Amino acid sequence: MTKFHLGWFTNFSNPPWNTMWSGTEGASWANGNLHVEFAQALERACFDYIMLEDSSMVSDAFEQSSRVDLKYGLYAPKHDPVTLVPLLTAATDHIGVIATCSTSFYPPWLLARRFSTLDHLSRGRVGWNVVTSSEDRAAQNYGMDKLAEHDQRYERADEFVDLVKQLWASWEDDAMVLDRDNGTYVDHTKVHVTNFRGKYHASRGPLNLPRSPQGEPVICQAGGSPRGREFAARNAETILSAAKDPAAMKSFRDDIRLRMEKAGRDPDSCKIMFITQPVLADTDSDARAKVERMTADVDSRIESALGHISALTEIDLSTYELDEEFPELSTNGHRTTLGDFLSYGNTPRQAALGWSMKNVHYVGTPDTVAEQMGETMDFVGGDGFLITGSIGRRYVGEITEGLVPALQRRGLVRSEYEHDQFRDNLLSY
């Protein structure tokens, strides 16, 4: 069977707080301790990385009110993930940590410096999830009236990444000479002015800090639209996908690999990770019963899902009757997410109920799920799974102490880290 990688998709936000298995984390998560404990558990299970998504708003897209966003904790409260990275990497030794930052809001020089600093602090274990953002409400928090058009945001992002990479390369690896005889700390001939001036961005450079351990932090991306896929194929070293079944996973991976070849890149230099939320129990029937309980609270699932999609697309889905068919919808926000949502049904009720369970692909005992995941990777061709779900201790334990050992027994995932740095582990097989 095909050996694959594991990551976890989460954020610096509140875990589920109102279940019988919730402890005090709903109130105490903001100090970062829960996330540190979570990162240590994933490292014991030899995960490749943690991916910390982010957003910059309290959404009022649904009902023109923040009620649903704040009631369910959809997009707020949420801390800045970049500030969490040093806590996680200081408490671990091998696992990679990817933080999200938007090319629409950050100045390129500041981002380049910040992530290079994080890579130094972590000894080479940091990645940048490149997003262009999709919500005008977020843009308004940065002094803009609205975001640029969807494809133009990717055009700007292409130039942004090009500039950032030039800044990362502005110090040669051996620029710091510490020559005691000549009293020279840095050889100025090995630090280069960038003088970048593009259509959207400009920076003189160079950075004012040495090249980081990885040279460049790992680049992560999640674009699903044609323009987003083009951007990801040109720049990313790991790509996230929410494809709904093995056929869609294979189609996505094949398409990205073809685009990478056309861009002159080795397709094996990027790992595509498919988001999933395994449901585990002592028996297969118990796991199926757990899914039934997860789907029981229909009203909350519908309202929460509609709130999510409204926030990401800035379409107020509260204006449509639950059982009436959607008209044709379009967005300048998350186009792939909107298309994915609409694929689950023609009415708000159908689409919301289907989409709310979209990541539940594998259900059963750890051995059952391990077998299913292995079969999927054999069919798709690689490269791995990005687990999502509660970072509370119970669910994390089910994955790290139940599912991962079952995968390791089959030789499907690593049992130890091969290298010290993030990129090396990610590309080790």
N, C-alpha and C positions, 0 to 999 in steps of 0.2 A: 504493500500500500504506500501511497505518497506521503512522505513526511512533511508536516506543515508547521507554521508559526502560530503563536497565540498573542493577542493583545486584548486590551479592555478599553471600551469607550465609555467615558464618564465626564464629569465636570466638577468644579469646586463649588458644589451646591448641596442642598439638603437631601439626605437619603429619605426613603419612605419612613414616615414617622407615626402613622396611625394604624399599624397592624398589631396583632397580638405578639409578634416577635420583635417589635421595635423597642429599643431601649431609650436612652436619653439622647441619642444621636441627633434627633430632630431639632434639639435646642443647642447642642454643643458642637456641631460639625464645623462651625465657623472658625475655630481655633486651629484647624488643620490636623489635629491628632488622629481623627478617624481615617483620614486619607493616608497618613503616614502608616498606620497599622495595616491598611488595605494594601499599600505598595509593598510592604514587607511580606505580606501573605502571597502576593503575586510573584515576588522574587523567589520565595521558597519553591514555588511551582514552576519556576524558570520561564515565565512569560517574557516575550520580547519587549513589550512596551505598554505604557498607559497613555491613552490619548485623551487630553483634556479639552473638550469643546468649550465654546464661549459665545456669549451674546452681550449686547450693550444697551439693553432697554428694559423697561417695564411695558409690556405690550398692551395696547388698548384696541387692537384690531377687531377682536370679537365683541360684538355688542357696543362698540365704541366706548369700552370700559375696561379697566384693569381687573375687574372682578375675577374672571376665570383664570387669568394668568397668576394672580396672587393666591387665589383659593387653592389651586392645585400645585403651586410652586413650579410653573412651567418654565418661565424665563427669568424669574426673580423669586427669591433672592439668589444671587450668584456672585461669588468673589472672582477677582482677576486670577486666571490660572497661572500666569507668568510668575506671580509672587509665591505660588505654592511649590514651584519646581525645586528651589533650593532645599526646602524642607524634605521633599521626597527623596532627592538624590543624596542628601546628607545622611539619611537613615537607611540607605541601600548601597549596594556595591556594583550591581550589574544591569538591572533593568533600565530600559530607556524611558524617558518621559517627554512627551510631545505636548506643547502648549499652542493654543490657537491665538493668532493675531491677524488682523485684517489689513490688507493692502489699501483699503479705502480710507483708513483712519490713522495709521502709523506713518511717520516720516521714515523713509528708507534707512537713513543713516542711524537713527535712533534704534530701529529694529535690529539692524545688523550688529550694532554695538551690544545691545541687550542680550541677544542670543549667543553671541560670541562669548560674552561674560559668563552666561549660564553654562556654556559648554566647558569653559575653564573650571568653574566651580564644581561641576559634576564629573570632571575627568573624562569628558567625551561621551556623555550619555543623553544628550538633549536633541530634540527635534522641533521643527516649526510646522504647525498645520496652517497652510496658506489658505485664507478665505478672502473673498471679495466683499462679503456681507450682502444682505438681501433686504434689509428693512429700512424704510425711510425714517421710522421712529429712532433707530439707532443713529442714523446720519444726523438727525436733528440734535442729538446729544454732543455732536462734534462741530456744531455751528453751520451745518449744511441744511438746505431745505429738503433735498432729496438726493438719492443715489443716482449715479450715472446709469445709463441703459445697460442691460445685462451683458451683452457681448463686449461693450466698451469697457466694462469693469475688468473683464479678463484681458483685454488689450493692455489696460493700465497695469494689471498684475504681471503680465509677461515682462514688461519693462521694469517694474519694481523688482522682481526676482533677479533679473539680469544685473541691475545696479547693486543689489545686496550681495550677490555673489562676487562681483568685482571688488566691493569693499572688503569682504572676507578675505579675498586674495591680495589685498593691498600690502600686507606684510608677508614676506617670504618666511618659510618655516624656520630658517636659521638667522633671522634678523637680529635676535638678541644674542650678542656675542660675549658679553661680560668679560671683555679683554682687560685684565688688570694691568698688564704692561703698558697699554696705551690709554688707559683710563676711559675706555669706550664701553658703554652699556649696550647701546643699539647701533648697529651699522646702518647709517642713514641711506646708503645706496641700495639697501634691501627693503626699504619702505617707499611705496610708490603712490604718487598722486593719481587719483582716479579720473578726475575731470570728465565726469559723465554728464551729458546734457541730452535728454531725450525729448519726446513729445510731451510727456506728463511729469517727468521727474528729473531732478538735477542734483548733483552732489560733487563737490570738489574732491573729498577724500583727502588722505587715507583715513582709515580708522585710527584711533589713538590707543590701541591695545594689540598685543601680539596675536598672531594666528592661533586659533583654538586647537585643542587636541585632535578633533576630527577634521580640522581644516574648514569644513562647513558642517553645521548641524544637519541632521537628516531632514529632508523635505517631505512633508505629508500633504495630501490633497484629497478632496472628496467630490470633485466635479462630476456630474452625471449627464449634463446636457452635451450636445456635440461640441460646443465651444469649450465647456469645462473639461471634457475628455481630452481635447487637443492640448489644453494647457497642462493637464496632469501628465499626459504622455511625454511632454517636452521637459517637465521639471521634477516630477515627484519620484521619490524612492519607496514610498509606500502609499497606497491608495485605498480609501474606504469605499465600500459599496453596500447598499441596502437591497441588493437584488433579492427577489422574493422566493426563488426556487433554483435548483441546480441548473436547469436549462438557462435561466436568466444569468446566473453566475458565470457559466461557461461563455455565454455570448459576450458579456461585459469583459471578461478577462481576455478573450480572443481579440476583441476589438481594441483594447488598450495595447496589447502586445503588438498588434499590427501597426497601430499609430506610432508606437515607440520605434519600431523598425524604420518607418518612413521618416522619423525625426533623426535617424542615425544613432539610436541608442540600443544597447543590448537589452532585450525584454527581461532577461533574468536579473537586471539591476534594479528592478522595482517589484515589491511584494504587494499583491492585491489581497486585501483582508475583507472578509464578508461578515457583516454585522449579524449577530444572532443572540438569542436569549434562551439557552437550554433550560428545560424544566426537568428537574431530577427528583427521584424518590426511591424508596427501597424496592418497590416493585413497579412494573410498567403500568399496572392498573392504578396504583396510588398516584403516579405522575399524571396520568390522564385525568384523574379526579382533581388534582391540583389545578390543572388547566381549566377545568369546568368551574372551579371556585374563582379563578382569576377573571373569567368572563361573566361572572354572575352580576356584577354591579353595572348593569347596562347603562343607566342614566349618566353615571360619572364617566364611564368610558366614552360615551358619545360626546359629552360636553368637553371633556379634556382633549379628545382628538380634534374636535372642531376648533377649539382654542389654539392648539398647536399649529394646525394648518393655517388658520387665519393669521397668526403671528408671522409665520414664515413666508406667506404669500401676500399679506396685507389685503386679503379679500375677506370681508366680513361675512362669514358663513352663517351667522345668526339670522341673516335676512332671508334665508331659504327655508321653506317648510321641510321638515325631516323626511317626509315620504314623497316629495315631489322631485322629479328628475332635474338635475342640474342643467342650466343653460351652458353654452360654451364659455369656458373660463380661461383667462390668460393672466400672467403676472410678470412683473419685472423683478420678482424675488426668486424664490427657489422653484424653478421650473420643473426640474426632475422630481422634486418632492410632490408638487401638485399633480403631475402625471401619475406618479406612483399611487397617491391617495385616490385619485379618480378611477384607477384600475380595479379597486376593490368594490365598486358599486356605482350605480347611476344616481342614487339619492344620498343625501347627507347621512341618513341613518345607516345604510348599507356600507358606504365608504368608511365612515367613522368606526363602525364595529370591526370591519376587516382590517383597517389600518392600525387600530389599537393593539392588535395581536400580530402585527406583521413580522416581528422578529422571532416569534416562537416557531422554530423550524424542527427542533429535536426534543422529543419527549420520551422519558423512560428512566430506567436505572442508569447509573454511570456506564456500565458495560454496553447497554443497548445504545445509548447516545454516542459513545465512543465509536461503535461500529458504524452507526449512521453517518457520523462526521467523516470517518475514513472513506466510506463509500462515496460521499459527496466529493471529497478532494480528489479521489481517483477519477471521477467523471469530469470534474472541472479542470483538473490539471495542476492545481495549487491555488493560492499560496498559503492561505491560512484563514483563521476566524478571529473576529473582534467581538469578544463577549460584551454584552451590555446587560443592564439590570441593576438591582439594588446593590450598593457597596456595603450594606449591613453585614455583620459578621456571619449570619446564618447562610445567606446565599453565597457569599464569597467562600465560605467553608465547603459548601456543596460542590463548588467548581474546583477549588484548589486541592481539596482533600478527598473528593469523590471522583469527579470527571477526569482531572488531569492524571492521576495515577492509572486510571483505566486506559487513557490514551498512551501513557508512557509504557505500559505493559505490552502494548501492540507496536511499539516503536514509531508511533505517529508524531510525537513531539519530543523535544529535547528533555533530557534528565539532568543536564548540567550545562552551564554556559561555556561556550567554546572560547570566548574572547572577553576582553575588558570593556571594549567600547561598543556603543549602540549599533552603528552601521555594520561593523564586522559581524556581530551576532545576527543581525537582520539578513545579511547576505551570505551567511555561512552554509546554507543549503537552500 
